[in-house]
Amino acid sequence: MKIEVDWDLCESNGVCVRICPDMFSLDENDNLIIATDSPDDELRDQLEQAVAGCPRQAMRLDD
């Protein structure tokens, strides 16, 4: 599994951070930080929720 972000769409709203804080965070300038682009399968449910909850639809999961 791999997480992909369309950086042109991402506004760093932080929805994904609230849903999956083990994977996402915001830096001091409110830029999105991703822990890894190839997360463990144990995070799949949270990541699917984060992708679905993104207000700009800037993320997707690839298997």
Backbone bond lengths (Angstrom), bond angles and torsions (degrees), N, CA, C in turn:
res aa  C-N    CA-C-N  psi(-1)  N-CA   C-N-CA  omega(-1)  CA-C   N-CA-C  phi
1 M - - - 1.442 - - 1.524 108.45 -
2 K 1.319 114.44 142.39 1.454 121.12 179.53 1.528 109.48 -139.34
3 I 1.326 116.00 138.70 1.462 121.03 176.95 1.519 108.74 -99.19
4 E 1.318 115.99 133.02 1.464 120.79 178.22 1.517 109.04 -122.81
5 V 1.334 116.03 137.56 1.459 122.00 179.29 1.518 108.96 -120.15
6 D 1.304 116.39 131.33 1.464 121.78 171.96 1.526 106.25 -86.93
7 W 1.318 115.64 98.85 1.464 121.89 -173.92 1.530 112.02 -65.46
8 D 1.326 117.40 -20.18 1.467 119.66 176.36 1.529 111.18 -73.29
9 L 1.327 117.31 -25.96 1.459 121.98 179.91 1.529 113.06 -94.15
10 C 1.324 116.56 -30.87 1.461 121.18 -174.46 1.530 110.98 -63.74
11 E 1.345 115.15 128.01 1.463 121.35 177.23 1.524 111.74 -110.76
12 S 1.330 117.16 8.78 1.469 122.63 -179.43 1.521 111.76 52.96
13 N 1.330 115.96 47.23 1.463 121.54 178.86 1.529 112.64 -68.96
14 G 1.319 117.07 -22.48 1.455 121.43 176.70 1.509 115.21 87.54
15 V 1.323 118.36 4.55 1.460 120.30 177.66 1.525 109.62 -60.26
16 C 1.304 117.30 -45.19 1.465 121.64 -179.65 1.532 111.02 -64.09
17 V 1.318 117.01 -33.36 1.468 121.73 179.40 1.529 109.33 -64.71
18 R 1.322 117.52 -42.93 1.467 121.26 179.59 1.524 111.32 -68.63
19 I 1.314 117.82 -34.22 1.467 121.17 -178.23 1.529 111.75 -79.09
20 C 1.317 117.26 -40.02 1.471 121.19 -174.63 1.537 110.49 -137.91
21 P 1.345 117.35 72.14 1.464 120.22 -176.94 1.533 114.29 -66.64
22 D 1.343 117.47 -17.37 1.467 119.31 176.00 1.522 111.85 -71.46
23 M 1.311 116.41 -19.49 1.459 121.19 -175.77 1.525 113.27 -108.76
24 F 1.340 116.86 -35.35 1.460 121.12 -173.53 1.521 111.58 -121.61
25 S 1.324 115.79 149.06 1.461 122.40 172.84 1.523 108.23 -152.55
26 L 1.307 115.73 168.83 1.458 121.83 175.49 1.522 108.19 -115.84
27 D 1.327 117.10 138.97 1.464 120.13 177.39 1.528 109.69 -83.18
28 E 1.323 116.61 -176.00 1.460 121.88 -176.39 1.533 113.06 -63.40
29 N 1.327 117.03 -18.41 1.468 121.97 177.73 1.533 112.38 -101.99
30 D 1.326 115.94 13.82 1.469 123.08 -178.48 1.525 113.19 62.56
31 N 1.317 117.27 31.75 1.460 122.06 172.29 1.521 108.68 -91.63
32 L 1.319 116.61 139.81 1.454 121.36 -179.45 1.525 110.74 -70.20
33 I 1.331 115.29 133.12 1.462 122.87 175.22 1.527 106.92 -117.34
34 I 1.331 116.07 131.70 1.464 121.96 177.56 1.522 107.63 -109.46
35 A 1.338 116.38 127.21 1.464 121.25 -177.33 1.528 111.48 -59.83
36 T 1.323 117.00 -42.46 1.459 122.38 178.59 1.522 108.38 -158.52
37 D 1.313 117.89 148.19 1.467 118.64 178.01 1.527 111.75 -87.43
38 S 1.337 117.27 -3.43 1.467 121.93 177.09 1.529 109.28 -126.82
39 P 1.330 117.45 77.14 1.471 121.18 -175.44 1.522 113.19 -73.32
40 D 1.331 115.20 162.38 1.460 122.10 175.36 1.519 110.19 -68.60
41 D 1.315 116.18 149.81 1.466 121.51 179.90 1.526 112.71 -62.36
42 E 1.328 118.01 -21.83 1.459 120.14 -179.57 1.536 112.32 -65.18
43 L 1.329 117.00 -17.84 1.463 121.51 178.51 1.529 113.32 -93.71
44 R 1.315 117.30 2.59 1.460 121.30 -173.52 1.535 113.01 -54.34
45 D 1.315 117.96 -48.07 1.473 119.68 -177.68 1.526 111.14 -60.59
46 Q 1.328 117.33 -45.69 1.456 121.07 179.02 1.524 111.25 -64.54
47 L 1.321 116.69 -40.38 1.463 120.25 -179.64 1.522 111.29 -66.62
48 E 1.327 117.03 -39.56 1.464 119.88 177.08 1.525 110.37 -62.92
49 Q 1.333 117.29 -38.34 1.459 121.14 176.46 1.524 110.83 -66.07
50 A 1.331 116.85 -40.70 1.470 120.93 179.50 1.525 111.07 -64.40
51 V 1.326 116.75 -43.11 1.466 121.00 178.11 1.521 109.96 -62.68
52 A 1.330 116.86 -45.83 1.469 120.94 -179.27 1.525 111.48 -66.61
53 G 1.335 117.54 -31.09 1.452 121.24 -176.91 1.509 115.26 -87.51
54 C 1.325 117.42 -6.93 1.467 120.45 -178.23 1.533 109.56 -64.06
55 P 1.341 117.81 118.80 1.470 119.36 -176.80 1.521 113.81 -66.40
56 R 1.312 117.85 -20.41 1.468 121.08 179.97 1.533 111.68 -104.68
57 Q 1.323 117.33 1.84 1.468 122.38 -177.23 1.527 110.72 50.18
58 A 1.332 114.72 47.41 1.463 121.46 -175.06 1.518 113.56 -93.73
59 M 1.342 117.59 -1.45 1.469 120.28 -178.11 1.515 111.36 -124.46
60 R 1.338 113.38 156.32 1.456 119.68 172.08 1.513 109.43 -153.21
61 L 1.318 115.86 157.59 1.459 122.32 177.20 1.519 108.67 -108.16
62 D 1.300 115.60 136.60 1.467 121.83 173.06 1.523 108.33 -117.61
63 D 1.314 115.63 140.37 1.472 119.49 176.35 1.488 112.14 -94.07
